[in-house]
Amino acid sequence: MLSYPRRIRFLLVFATFLLTTCATPSPPTKQIQPPPVVAKNTSASVRSNSVHAIAAAPSLKPSRLHQFMRNLAAIEQATVFPATLSLCPRMTISNAPTADSHRRITNYRPFVDVNGQQIAVAPVEDGCLSSGFGIRNGRPHKGIDLYHADPVKVFAAAKGTVREKLYRKDYGNMLVIEHGDRLFARYAHLEHFARGIQVGATVNVGQTIGFMGNTASYRIPRHLHYEVLTGDYGTAAGSFHLTPVDLFAKLP
């Protein structure tokens, strides 16, 4: 499932507008009385009453407008993530989380809390889980693999800053994004990077950062290798000094 249908997205936007409007009530305005009847030679008094009436009329504060636009953008970005995630069909999934009879992962949520931040579990336009987190073939698999036959979009799992953008023989085209509060994410095997993605660039949650690929020095199927990492970024080891996190263990 790519995103919520257009009708649901419209309802979400409308609900956010109502919540934003109702959560911050406007200060009470002074009740405006009709201007008194005056003689023709007292036009100055009439103009004075009109000025006071205009000044007392409610207006839309710029701060509330900006907050509404931010809420609108957040909803638009959040709905790009899959609302459900399934185990890939006709595959044996190592360290697979619990799934139902239709191979849908139970208790799945698009976001989980890590270090007090919300980060996406599956930051892709579409796909299925082809490998879980844990020991695989006698070696630690420090993230999850998300598979799709096509070069679907890969999104930033949270707002952050690009720390690493490079090619490695083992990870192919790889990005590491720092999401703040000692939280990082690695996005590997990308077919290519999105335009404007450079080290030091700021990305927003749901922003396209690349496309799912199979880049590496050896033959692999198309997939995204996705790691969520915590710790302090090391100048020597960089992101490989960080501690990997099992996102499925954080699902309710």
Backbone bond lengths (Angstrom), bond angles and torsions (degrees), N, CA, C in turn:
res aa  C-N    CA-C-N  psi(-1)  N-CA   C-N-CA  omega(-1)  CA-C   N-CA-C  phi
1 M - - - 1.473 - - 1.523 108.97 -
2 L 1.293 117.57 119.24 1.450 120.57 -173.68 1.513 112.32 -72.95
3 S 1.316 117.49 -53.25 1.449 122.44 -176.44 1.508 108.45 -161.24
4 Y 1.330 114.97 175.48 1.440 118.57 178.73 1.523 110.20 -69.26
5 P 1.358 118.32 146.50 1.467 120.62 176.92 1.506 111.39 -58.02
6 R 1.325 115.07 159.35 1.462 120.04 -176.75 1.518 111.82 -57.81
7 R 1.350 117.26 -38.36 1.460 119.75 -179.08 1.520 111.20 -62.36
8 I 1.364 116.85 -41.92 1.455 120.23 -179.56 1.513 110.57 -69.19
9 R 1.344 116.07 -38.16 1.454 118.62 178.08 1.521 110.75 -62.35
10 F 1.334 117.28 -39.63 1.456 120.04 177.80 1.522 110.76 -62.09
11 L 1.350 116.36 -42.85 1.463 119.58 179.60 1.520 111.48 -64.50
12 L 1.345 116.62 -37.73 1.453 119.49 178.00 1.517 111.30 -63.88
13 V 1.331 115.61 -42.34 1.465 119.50 178.63 1.519 110.61 -63.17
14 F 1.342 116.42 -44.60 1.449 120.32 -178.96 1.520 111.04 -64.85
15 A 1.342 116.74 -40.02 1.463 120.13 179.54 1.521 110.72 -65.19
16 T 1.338 116.58 -38.47 1.461 119.76 178.54 1.514 111.20 -64.34
17 F 1.345 115.68 -39.02 1.464 119.14 177.82 1.517 110.61 -61.69
18 L 1.351 116.75 -43.59 1.455 119.95 -179.88 1.518 111.46 -64.43
19 L 1.357 115.76 -43.05 1.454 119.46 179.95 1.515 111.15 -64.09
20 T 1.332 116.09 -40.85 1.462 119.98 -179.89 1.519 110.94 -65.40
21 T 1.323 115.42 -39.09 1.469 119.84 -178.41 1.520 111.43 -71.56
22 C 1.355 115.59 -42.04 1.467 119.44 -175.21 1.519 112.15 -79.97
23 A 1.345 117.26 -29.14 1.457 119.29 -175.24 1.521 111.37 -70.91
24 T 1.343 117.83 -25.71 1.459 121.42 -179.76 1.516 108.71 -123.11
25 P 1.341 116.23 82.12 1.468 118.25 -176.05 1.512 111.63 -65.06
26 S 1.294 114.99 145.46 1.457 120.59 178.16 1.520 109.14 -70.92
27 P 1.326 117.24 145.69 1.461 119.07 177.48 1.523 110.17 -62.45
28 P 1.336 116.38 147.24 1.461 119.14 -178.16 1.521 111.24 -59.88
29 T 1.295 115.36 139.82 1.460 119.96 -179.60 1.521 109.61 -100.17
30 K 1.272 114.73 151.47 1.452 120.86 179.87 1.518 109.75 -69.45
31 Q 1.347 115.08 130.89 1.460 118.62 -179.80 1.518 109.49 -65.60
32 I 1.303 114.33 131.09 1.470 119.92 -176.07 1.522 109.35 -94.07
33 Q 1.288 115.79 123.25 1.455 121.26 177.03 1.515 109.31 -90.94
34 P 1.312 117.20 148.13 1.470 118.25 177.12 1.519 110.60 -63.06
35 P 1.323 116.10 143.65 1.464 118.39 -177.74 1.522 110.77 -62.08
36 P 1.323 115.96 143.84 1.471 118.90 -179.75 1.518 111.51 -67.73
37 V 1.315 114.51 155.00 1.460 120.26 175.39 1.519 108.12 -74.39
38 V 1.305 115.46 125.44 1.456 119.91 -176.25 1.519 109.17 -128.65
39 A 1.301 114.01 163.97 1.470 120.09 177.91 1.516 109.81 -73.76
40 K 1.341 116.43 161.07 1.452 121.12 -176.69 1.506 112.07 -62.33
41 N 1.331 118.63 -27.21 1.452 120.01 -177.25 1.533 112.80 -86.27
42 T 1.346 117.83 11.95 1.475 120.58 179.04 1.527 109.57 -116.50
43 S 1.328 118.47 41.18 1.464 122.40 -179.12 1.522 111.77 -61.26
44 A 1.326 118.43 -28.32 1.463 120.90 178.60 1.522 110.92 -62.86
45 S 1.344 117.48 -38.02 1.464 120.88 178.66 1.519 110.77 -66.52
46 V 1.327 117.36 -39.72 1.467 121.21 179.16 1.527 109.90 -63.03
47 R 1.346 117.04 -44.99 1.452 120.44 179.65 1.521 110.59 -62.36
48 S 1.309 117.81 -37.24 1.458 121.64 179.73 1.520 110.81 -64.12
49 N 1.352 117.07 -45.53 1.455 120.83 178.15 1.524 111.53 -61.57
50 S 1.328 118.07 -40.11 1.459 121.30 179.74 1.521 111.21 -64.03
51 V 1.318 118.01 -41.80 1.462 121.80 179.09 1.520 110.57 -61.02
52 H 1.354 116.10 -43.47 1.466 119.65 179.40 1.527 110.72 -64.07
53 A 1.312 117.08 -37.71 1.461 120.51 -179.40 1.526 110.64 -65.00
54 I 1.326 118.01 -43.42 1.463 121.44 179.11 1.515 110.84 -64.44
55 A 1.325 117.39 -40.72 1.463 120.98 -178.94 1.515 111.27 -65.50
56 A 1.353 116.87 -31.56 1.456 120.49 -177.20 1.516 112.78 -82.40
57 A 1.346 118.76 -13.17 1.460 121.23 -177.87 1.517 110.50 -67.80
58 P 1.353 117.30 139.84 1.474 119.77 179.94 1.518 111.15 -66.60
59 S 1.350 116.68 150.71 1.463 122.68 178.41 1.519 109.50 -138.39
60 L 1.320 117.44 158.74 1.458 123.03 179.64 1.521 108.64 -84.09
61 K 1.340 115.55 116.27 1.452 119.87 -179.37 1.530 110.55 -70.67
62 P 1.328 117.47 139.82 1.469 119.63 178.84 1.524 112.82 -57.13
63 S 1.360 117.27 -36.57 1.463 119.99 -178.34 1.520 111.49 -62.93
64 R 1.355 117.29 -38.67 1.462 120.62 179.46 1.524 110.82 -71.26
65 L 1.316 117.51 -35.30 1.460 121.14 176.90 1.523 110.29 -64.78
66 H 1.337 116.25 -43.16 1.465 119.93 179.12 1.520 110.89 -64.69
67 Q 1.338 117.33 -39.22 1.458 120.17 179.14 1.522 110.77 -64.62
68 F 1.332 116.41 -40.36 1.464 119.61 177.69 1.523 111.11 -62.51
69 M 1.325 117.39 -41.81 1.455 120.63 -179.87 1.528 110.88 -66.10
70 R 1.344 116.09 -36.56 1.469 118.81 176.96 1.522 110.82 -65.67
71 N 1.343 116.85 -42.46 1.466 120.27 177.66 1.530 110.98 -61.89
72 L 1.323 115.74 -40.49 1.463 120.68 179.48 1.527 110.30 -62.15
73 A 1.327 116.71 -44.34 1.468 120.88 179.88 1.515 110.95 -65.56
74 A 1.347 117.36 -38.87 1.462 120.61 -179.56 1.523 111.36 -63.77
75 I 1.348 116.68 -40.63 1.463 120.11 178.73 1.528 109.88 -65.95
76 E 1.314 116.95 -43.58 1.467 120.79 -179.65 1.524 110.62 -60.48
77 Q 1.340 116.71 -41.16 1.457 120.21 -178.81 1.520 111.33 -72.59
78 A 1.338 117.61 -39.74 1.461 120.83 -175.99 1.520 112.25 -66.72
79 T 1.338 118.08 -30.43 1.456 120.56 -175.08 1.520 113.09 -78.23
80 V 1.334 118.99 -1.58 1.463 119.48 178.04 1.524 111.42 -78.45
81 F 1.331 117.92 -18.31 1.459 121.02 -176.60 1.527 110.87 -81.53
82 P 1.350 117.16 146.99 1.464 119.58 178.88 1.525 111.67 -59.19
83 A 1.326 116.41 135.29 1.464 120.96 177.77 1.525 111.45 -81.01
84 T 1.334 117.90 -21.32 1.462 123.42 174.99 1.518 108.47 -134.72
85 L 1.320 116.20 160.61 1.459 121.03 178.24 1.521 108.23 -141.78
86 S 1.330 116.45 134.59 1.462 121.89 -177.63 1.518 110.83 -119.75
87 L 1.328 114.64 157.18 1.460 120.20 170.33 1.517 108.04 -71.89
88 C 1.318 117.27 140.03 1.459 120.65 -177.90 1.532 110.31 -61.71
89 P 1.324 117.37 135.37 1.469 120.00 179.21 1.528 111.66 -68.88
90 R 1.323 114.95 150.52 1.465 122.88 176.43 1.525 112.38 57.17
91 M 1.345 115.89 29.02 1.467 120.98 175.74 1.521 109.56 -128.33
92 T 1.321 115.84 147.13 1.457 121.04 170.35 1.519 107.32 -91.87
93 I 1.320 116.47 116.40 1.466 122.06 -173.07 1.518 109.54 -97.63
94 S 1.303 117.45 116.89 1.467 119.82 176.29 1.526 109.40 -73.49
95 N 1.345 114.94 139.05 1.472 121.84 178.81 1.526 111.63 53.47
96 A 1.320 116.04 41.73 1.461 120.75 -177.83 1.522 110.93 -70.24
97 P 1.325 118.26 135.27 1.466 120.28 173.12 1.525 110.27 -70.88
98 T 1.321 116.32 168.18 1.457 121.40 -179.57 1.523 110.42 -62.20
99 A 1.337 115.36 134.71 1.468 121.20 -179.51 1.519 109.41 -134.77
100 D 1.343 116.26 160.13 1.458 120.41 179.55 1.530 110.15 -87.25
101 S 1.323 116.20 -172.04 1.464 120.76 -176.46 1.525 112.74 -65.80
102 H 1.329 116.95 -18.93 1.465 121.29 177.34 1.536 111.64 -96.55
103 R 1.327 116.05 11.11 1.464 124.02 178.94 1.523 112.88 69.98
104 R 1.314 117.93 13.59 1.461 120.92 174.43 1.528 109.31 -79.49
105 I 1.334 116.15 132.89 1.454 121.11 -178.83 1.524 108.95 -67.49
106 T 1.315 116.19 124.83 1.466 120.98 -178.32 1.529 109.64 -76.32
107 N 1.321 114.23 150.07 1.470 121.73 179.72 1.530 112.86 60.53
108 Y 1.341 116.76 19.90 1.463 119.06 179.94 1.526 110.58 -67.99
109 R 1.313 115.60 141.12 1.457 122.99 172.77 1.529 108.00 -133.48
110 P 1.325 118.42 143.00 1.476 119.64 -179.96 1.522 113.48 -62.60
111 F 1.356 117.55 -26.98 1.459 121.27 -178.17 1.523 110.07 -131.30
112 V 1.332 115.67 148.51 1.458 122.09 172.00 1.518 108.31 -130.88
113 D 1.316 115.54 163.77 1.461 121.63 -179.43 1.529 109.92 -95.30
114 V 1.329 115.85 125.20 1.458 122.35 174.81 1.521 107.48 -134.13
115 N 1.316 116.87 123.24 1.469 121.52 -178.57 1.528 112.00 55.70
116 G 1.343 116.00 34.29 1.455 120.19 178.98 1.508 114.54 78.10
117 Q 1.329 117.85 9.08 1.458 121.94 179.02 1.522 110.79 -118.69
118 Q 1.318 115.87 150.07 1.452 121.85 174.47 1.524 108.99 -89.45
119 I 1.350 115.87 125.92 1.457 120.30 -179.95 1.520 108.30 -134.99
120 A 1.329 116.58 143.26 1.458 121.65 -174.96 1.531 110.65 -69.86
121 V 1.341 115.17 142.82 1.464 121.63 178.52 1.528 110.76 -81.71
122 A 1.321 117.02 -37.34 1.471 122.04 -178.14 1.527 108.83 -133.36
123 P 1.337 118.67 86.36 1.468 121.54 -173.35 1.527 113.70 -82.14
124 V 1.326 116.14 57.71 1.461 121.13 -178.64 1.523 110.00 -132.84
125 E 1.311 114.94 158.60 1.468 120.72 177.63 1.520 111.06 -66.83
126 D 1.320 115.97 -37.30 1.465 121.32 178.80 1.525 107.22 -164.52
127 G 1.334 116.65 159.16 1.448 119.29 178.37 1.518 111.34 153.93
128 C 1.324 115.74 177.27 1.460 122.71 177.75 1.519 108.43 -133.38
129 L 1.318 116.16 164.49 1.459 121.48 -178.37 1.528 109.32 -83.98
130 S 1.335 116.14 120.50 1.465 119.90 179.62 1.523 112.72 -107.04
131 S 1.324 117.88 -13.31 1.459 121.43 175.79 1.519 109.22 -159.93
132 G 1.335 115.48 137.83 1.450 120.47 -179.69 1.519 112.41 -94.66
133 F 1.323 114.22 -170.27 1.469 122.91 -177.11 1.529 109.17 -93.67
134 G 1.344 117.28 132.40 1.457 120.56 176.71 1.518 112.48 138.30
135 I 1.318 116.12 -165.12 1.461 121.39 -179.00 1.520 109.62 -71.61
136 R 1.337 115.81 128.12 1.462 122.17 179.26 1.524 108.53 -135.74
137 N 1.324 115.65 122.78 1.468 120.79 -177.99 1.528 111.63 53.96
138 G 1.332 115.14 38.56 1.453 120.45 176.22 1.517 115.06 80.21
139 R 1.341 117.27 2.73 1.456 120.96 -179.27 1.522 109.54 -128.95
140 P 1.340 117.94 150.20 1.468 119.49 -179.88 1.520 111.66 -70.64
141 H 1.314 115.73 129.71 1.470 121.50 171.99 1.515 105.68 -101.56
142 K 1.328 116.87 107.77 1.460 122.35 -165.45 1.518 114.06 -84.67
143 G 1.319 117.14 7.47 1.453 120.43 178.96 1.508 110.24 -151.80
144 I 1.313 115.99 -153.64 1.460 121.77 175.22 1.518 108.69 -126.08
145 D 1.332 115.55 158.21 1.460 121.11 175.89 1.519 109.20 -113.71
146 L 1.330 115.76 132.12 1.460 122.75 178.16 1.526 107.81 -117.34
147 Y 1.320 116.02 123.74 1.466 121.35 -172.30 1.525 111.77 -108.48
148 H 1.333 114.85 144.36 1.461 122.47 166.89 1.520 107.24 -155.74
149 A 1.319 116.65 146.62 1.468 120.29 -177.91 1.525 112.44 -71.62
150 D 1.341 116.81 -22.28 1.469 121.49 -176.54 1.530 110.59 -107.73
151 P 1.334 117.70 160.34 1.469 121.22 178.78 1.534 111.75 -77.62
152 V 1.324 116.20 69.16 1.465 120.87 -178.36 1.533 110.18 -69.79
153 K 1.308 115.07 163.78 1.463 120.58 -177.91 1.532 111.13 -70.44
154 V 1.333 114.15 146.81 1.461 122.29 172.23 1.525 106.81 -114.50
155 F 1.329 115.93 132.50 1.465 121.40 -173.87 1.521 111.55 -110.71
156 A 1.325 115.90 155.31 1.463 120.71 169.79 1.524 108.31 -67.04
157 A 1.324 116.69 127.21 1.460 121.51 -175.27 1.522 112.81 -74.47
158 A 1.316 116.90 -16.52 1.460 123.57 176.64 1.525 106.78 -163.13
159 K 1.305 115.79 169.47 1.461 119.30 177.04 1.523 108.77 -67.57
160 G 1.329 117.08 143.23 1.454 118.46 179.86 1.512 113.64 -177.19
161 T 1.342 114.73 -166.54 1.457 123.03 -178.06 1.520 109.09 -127.05
162 V 1.326 116.43 134.18 1.460 121.26 -179.72 1.527 109.28 -69.62
163 R 1.345 115.99 122.24 1.466 122.03 179.08 1.519 111.90 -99.14
164 E 1.333 117.06 -40.56 1.455 120.95 -177.71 1.525 109.43 -134.36
165 K 1.323 114.97 136.91 1.458 122.28 172.94 1.523 106.21 -142.46
166 L 1.326 116.72 109.11 1.461 119.38 -172.93 1.522 110.96 -162.08
167 Y 1.320 114.64 174.85 1.462 121.27 174.18 1.522 108.14 -114.17
168 R 1.333 115.98 133.51 1.459 122.73 174.63 1.528 108.47 -128.55
169 K 1.321 116.09 149.76 1.458 119.49 -179.98 1.525 112.17 -62.20
170 D 1.347 116.53 -32.55 1.463 119.51 -177.34 1.524 112.73 -89.82
171 Y 1.330 118.80 -33.21 1.459 122.33 -176.77 1.535 113.47 -106.78
172 G 1.328 117.47 -4.28 1.454 119.17 -178.57 1.515 111.66 62.89
173 N 1.322 116.15 -147.19 1.467 120.84 175.40 1.524 108.08 -69.74
174 M 1.324 116.37 117.57 1.454 121.37 -169.96 1.522 111.53 -130.88
175 L 1.325 115.28 140.64 1.463 122.84 172.43 1.517 109.06 -120.93
176 V 1.327 115.83 142.01 1.463 121.48 167.90 1.520 106.54 -123.17
177 I 1.332 115.43 125.39 1.468 121.23 -178.52 1.520 108.93 -116.74
178 E 1.313 115.52 131.09 1.464 121.31 175.25 1.526 108.24 -89.23
179 H 1.328 115.89 122.05 1.457 120.72 -175.78 1.531 113.39 -103.25
180 G 1.333 117.34 8.33 1.456 121.55 177.22 1.517 112.26 88.66
181 D 1.341 116.01 160.20 1.469 122.48 179.72 1.528 111.34 54.81
182 R 1.348 116.24 42.09 1.468 123.01 176.41 1.523 111.92 62.07
183 L 1.323 116.57 31.85 1.463 122.85 -179.15 1.528 109.46 -117.77
184 F 1.342 115.78 130.68 1.461 122.15 -177.90 1.533 109.00 -134.77
185 A 1.339 115.76 164.47 1.462 120.56 174.06 1.522 108.79 -144.36
186 R 1.355 115.19 141.78 1.453 122.08 177.42 1.529 109.16 -111.01
187 Y 1.336 116.32 133.78 1.457 123.26 -179.96 1.529 106.61 -123.66
188 A 1.341 117.71 111.96 1.459 120.76 -169.59 1.531 112.63 -121.51
189 H 1.339 114.56 161.93 1.475 125.40 178.47 1.531 112.20 68.20
190 L 1.326 117.74 25.80 1.459 120.84 -179.23 1.528 110.24 -64.12
191 E 1.326 115.40 142.14 1.472 119.23 175.35 1.516 109.71 -66.17
192 H 1.313 116.17 -46.28 1.461 121.36 171.04 1.514 108.33 -161.12
193 F 1.327 115.09 164.79 1.463 121.41 -178.05 1.527 109.94 -86.68
194 A 1.325 115.81 153.15 1.464 120.35 175.48 1.522 109.79 -72.62
195 R 1.315 114.77 155.78 1.469 120.45 179.66 1.532 110.31 -62.12
196 G 1.321 116.08 137.05 1.459 121.46 177.16 1.518 114.66 87.29
197 I 1.327 117.75 -3.11 1.467 120.57 179.52 1.520 108.30 -84.62
198 Q 1.327 115.92 107.75 1.453 123.11 179.88 1.524 108.93 -136.67
199 V 1.315 117.02 159.08 1.464 120.71 176.22 1.528 108.78 -58.97
200 G 1.316 115.32 129.93 1.464 121.19 -178.21 1.514 113.87 95.51
201 A 1.341 117.27 -12.36 1.466 120.31 -179.67 1.524 110.30 -73.17
202 T 1.307 116.14 144.58 1.465 122.48 175.37 1.520 109.32 -91.62
203 V 1.325 116.65 134.10 1.464 121.70 178.50 1.520 108.82 -122.02
204 N 1.311 116.11 150.81 1.462 122.58 178.12 1.515 110.05 -101.92
205 V 1.324 116.31 155.54 1.457 120.46 177.33 1.523 109.26 -58.14
206 G 1.323 116.56 132.33 1.458 120.98 -179.29 1.504 114.91 85.54
207 Q 1.332 118.40 -3.20 1.465 120.91 178.69 1.527 109.79 -74.18
208 T 1.326 116.92 139.49 1.459 120.81 177.23 1.520 109.54 -70.09
209 I 1.351 115.92 124.62 1.469 120.64 -179.38 1.523 111.73 -113.46
210 G 1.336 117.53 -14.41 1.454 120.46 -179.59 1.515 110.29 179.33
211 F 1.345 114.74 -167.90 1.458 120.30 -177.40 1.529 109.02 -135.31
212 M 1.326 115.34 140.11 1.455 120.69 -176.33 1.530 110.59 -60.31
213 G 1.328 115.72 134.30 1.454 119.57 -177.19 1.519 112.60 -144.95
214 N 1.317 115.78 -161.54 1.463 121.73 179.03 1.524 110.17 -140.73
215 T 1.337 116.17 36.30 1.458 120.47 -178.64 1.524 110.59 -74.74
216 A 1.326 115.53 132.70 1.464 125.90 176.18 1.519 105.79 178.07
217 S 1.334 115.71 175.92 1.462 118.96 179.16 1.523 112.08 -84.68
218 Y 1.311 117.19 0.03 1.461 122.27 179.78 1.527 108.59 -133.97
219 R 1.306 115.93 164.97 1.460 121.00 -174.44 1.532 110.06 -78.26
220 I 1.317 116.39 125.28 1.469 121.94 178.54 1.525 108.65 -140.87
221 P 1.334 117.34 156.39 1.470 119.04 174.72 1.522 110.40 -72.33
222 R 1.314 116.34 159.23 1.463 120.59 177.76 1.535 109.15 -64.23
223 H 1.312 117.10 129.21 1.461 121.22 176.47 1.522 109.14 -170.72
224 L 1.330 115.39 165.89 1.462 121.77 171.08 1.521 108.11 -105.75
225 H 1.313 116.38 122.54 1.463 120.54 168.84 1.526 106.41 -91.30
226 Y 1.329 115.91 119.98 1.468 121.80 -170.68 1.522 109.26 -125.23
227 E 1.319 115.76 121.61 1.461 121.74 177.95 1.525 109.76 -120.55
228 V 1.316 116.40 138.95 1.459 122.66 169.37 1.525 106.84 -109.74
229 L 1.321 116.07 129.83 1.463 122.41 -169.38 1.522 110.66 -130.66
230 T 1.328 115.90 149.16 1.463 120.63 176.91 1.519 109.80 -130.08
231 G 1.329 115.37 156.41 1.459 120.93 177.49 1.505 111.85 130.56
232 D 1.323 115.06 -166.99 1.457 122.22 179.13 1.524 109.24 -100.24
233 Y 1.300 115.98 131.52 1.466 121.49 -176.67 1.518 109.55 -68.61
234 G 1.343 117.47 121.39 1.463 121.41 -178.64 1.513 111.59 -89.56
235 T 1.320 116.45 140.06 1.461 120.36 -178.48 1.523 111.50 -71.13
236 A 1.328 117.57 -29.52 1.469 120.84 -178.79 1.525 111.04 -88.23
237 A 1.335 116.23 -58.64 1.463 120.17 -177.73 1.517 112.34 -82.51
238 G 1.329 117.45 -15.09 1.465 120.61 -179.59 1.507 111.85 59.36
239 S 1.314 116.60 -131.80 1.461 121.05 -176.24 1.524 112.59 -71.66
240 F 1.332 118.50 -14.83 1.456 120.92 -178.50 1.530 112.39 -82.16
241 H 1.311 115.84 1.50 1.455 122.01 174.48 1.531 111.04 -93.92
242 L 1.329 116.77 -7.14 1.460 121.62 -173.80 1.526 111.81 -86.59
243 T 1.349 115.32 164.72 1.468 121.65 -177.36 1.524 110.10 -99.06
244 P 1.343 118.38 124.37 1.470 120.49 179.77 1.523 111.82 -73.41
245 V 1.338 115.28 151.75 1.467 122.87 -177.28 1.525 109.04 -120.02
246 D 1.334 116.48 135.94 1.469 121.82 174.39 1.532 108.21 -87.16
247 L 1.335 117.13 103.33 1.461 120.93 -176.15 1.519 111.94 -66.91
248 F 1.328 117.99 -35.31 1.467 120.34 -177.99 1.528 111.49 -67.05
249 A 1.323 116.88 -25.60 1.463 119.94 176.80 1.519 111.06 -70.60
250 K 1.334 117.28 -16.41 1.459 121.51 -179.86 1.525 113.31 -95.70
251 L 1.331 116.88 -2.96 1.462 119.28 175.34 1.519 109.62 -69.36
252 P 1.326 118.65 148.63 1.483 120.13 -178.89 1.518 112.40 -64.04
